[in-house]
Amino acid sequence: MMERKEETKIVKEALKKAGIPAKVSHHRGTARGWLEINVGDPAERKGVNPETRMYTQEEQALHDRAIMIAQQVTGRSGEYDGRISLLAQ
């Protein structure tokens, strides 16, 4: 497994290359092994349906793509998306 700092940098670069602006970091404490990706507020991208208050298909696809990219460049997989949390805030 790669170092946290190196992993953060690789994921951030891969997401940027894919056109997904995101903040990437690692959790602290007991969740230390989790990689955290924050893709920002979906309301700013019109990623929430105002009637149902659910993510649009495009927004959900963005989240899925960000997780997939992170898994590919880190080799993480399995339960809980390989311990990757995706935030949209």
C-alpha positions, -999 to +999 in steps of 0.1 A: +000+000+000+013+034-009+019+063+015-011+085+023+005+116+009+015+099-023-020+083-026-037+117-021-016+133-048-022+104-074-059+105-068-062+142-070-042+143-103-063+115-118-095+132-109-083+165-123-072+148-155-107+134-158-123+168-154-135+162-118-125+190-095-123+175-060-106+179-027-088+147-017-075+138+018-074+109+043-095+105+074-078+107+108-080+087+140-098+053+138-108+059+102-072+066+093-071+042+063-101+058+046-095+080+015-119+110+013-130+126-019-151+158-018-166+167-052-183+198-039-219+210-036-242+192-061-266+222-060-240+243-076-239+219-105-277+215-106-271+179-095-302+177-074-337+173-087-357+201-070-389+180-070-376+148-055-345+162-038-326+132-052-293+133-072-298+135-109-285+107-131-256+129-141-247+137-105-248+100-096-226+092-126-201+118-115-199+102-080-195+067-095-168+079-119-148+095-091-149+063-070-140+042-101-110+064-109-098+064-073-100+026-072-081+023-105-052+045-095-049+032-059-058-005-063-084-002-036-115-024-040-140-044-020-162-035+009-172+001+012-156+009-022-122-001-008-126+023+021-132+054+000-157+079+011-172+104-013-186+136+000-208+161-019-208+192+002 
